[in-house]
Amino acid sequence: MSDAQIQFINNLSYKLPQPSSVVTSRILKRMYFQNRGYKEGQTAVIQFSSGTEYIDCKNSSLVVKLKFNSAQDATDWAGGFGTGSAGNIIKNLRLYHRSGTSYCNVQRSNLYRKTIDRYTESDDWFRTIGVTMGYDIFSNQISGPPINEASTFVAVIPLDHVHDFFNPEGGVMLPPNMAAGMRMEIDFASLAEVFHLDQASTDAPTDYEIDDIYIDAMSVSLMDSASASVNTNASTKALSYVYRDFYTSQNSQSALNSVINIDVNKSVAFCDSAITVIQKQADVSNLDTDGMLTTYSPGLWEYQLGSVHYPNQKVDLNELAYKNALIAFDKYKMKDKKTAVTFADFLERTGSYSISLENDTSLALSQNPVNASRSLHYQCTLDTPPPDALIVTVFMSYLSAARTTLLNSRVDI
């Protein structure tokens, strides 16, 4: 064993490490939408003005100032965002490269984000970052008093919680080849999807408006030599930017119908997981109920991909359904990865019918392909025919790879 190894093992190494950073500046910059104010049902548009700078998406956020309006003398109501957050306002989301290439076009983003956040984030996250997003604003009194007519709620939504495009594999920064001139469109949801009254009231908010909205982006400038190296790679080989996207398949289910069958008509090369959630149709359009509530309805269910059945045996127990949800989000094996969804929460607030389609969660690109000959199908027979009409939504998560040169971009899925 060499002297250097002995010194290192015994913590006797006093060598000064060589500087390796190529970053020259790292500051927060605001990028504003085309309009400062919007109302429910409208579409907000922004074109990123990052120039030649990189965007550190992990430290960037979408800032929204929300105001709920009601009749002039209505002052006895208060509420919050139910099991969701201020992210409830983002119903549909679209991202385009400046050349016109579509990076994502997703529906029911608010329901997907609420489900993903609940399973992937810890209680500590909900007490800190989740507070600024508006989670548990009145159910647990975590983030202060409920929203009322006299208050304006300032939501700070981490950019990687707006869409997983801003949470790429490997944690790389968004390069200027993709960020500069990128267009983002947000369709705002209805009031009933966004807001939930703390208790039933004769007076209630009639609509909501956005007083201000912008992106607080962490802009990073690199040394000229580092930027030139990346640009050379972009012009010769193209930059590969891998991220998760999802496809939404939504069906209405009539009352007293206990059999659910949904085909997911989307072909992808790397399907990551499938998540099905069930909502009461009346809850989505009622202020007195939580539009983001997804209880678990006991039943016999499975997914079928071609001739393969997942999770092999049909799930017939609540406990096994909860276990499969934890496996789908890699919480069962990775004990250090915390989740805020307890078994009680799973049954009452954040139920899902989830599976993982990865062959090995420890290996990259181990997901399964879905195509015309290997289509994904969800089937379920509920134990009790539901007395109410339901909305059944299947989210199929998959990997996308954006390959970007200096001027153009294309997406492989």
Number of C-alpha atoms within 10 A of each C-alpha: 5 6 7 10 12 12 12 11 9 8 9 11 12 8 6 6 6 6 6 6 8 13 13 10 11 15 12 15 16 18 17 18 18 12 13 14 15 17 18 16 16 13 15 20 17 19 20 21 17 22 12 16 21 24 27 23 23 18 14 22 21 21 21 23 18 23 21 20 16 16 11 7 7 15 14 11 19 22 23 25 29 26 24 29 26 27 27 29 25 24 21 17 21 17 22 20 23 19 14 13 15 17 23 20 16 17 20 20 26 25 23 23 19 21 24 15 20 22 21 17 16 16 13 12 15 20 14 13 14 25 20 20 27 28 28 22 26 22 15 9 12 17 19 12 13 20 24 22 19 10 13 15 19 19 21 22 24 23 22 18 20 18 21 16 22 22 21 20 15 9 13 16 19 21 21 20 25 26 22 20 18 22 20 18 18 19 20 23 22 20 24 23 26 28 30 27 24 21 11 14 14 7 13 22 24 12 15 20 18 18 16 17 22 18 22 22 23 21 23 21 17 17 13 11 10 13 19 12 11 15 19 15 14 18 13 10 12 20 22 16 20 21 20 21 22 24 20 20 18 19 15 15 21 15 14 13 16 16 15 15 14 18 16 19 15 14 17 20 16 20 26 25 19 25 21 22 23 24 24 24 18 15 19 21 16 16 24 18 21 27 27 29 23 24 18 21 21 18 19 18 22 20 25 17 18 14 10 11 15 18 16 10 11 17 20 16 13 18 13 12 25 22 16 21 24 21 17 22 20 18 18 15 11 12 9 8 13 17 19 17 23 14 15 11 15 22 20 14 21 24 27 23 23 27 23 24 22 18 13 11 18 9 9 10 15 15 20 18 18 20 15 11 10 15 18 25 18 21 16 19 18 17 13 12 15 16 12 15 16 21 18 20 20 25 23 21 20 24 20 24 19 22 18 21 20 17 12 15 22 17 16 12 16
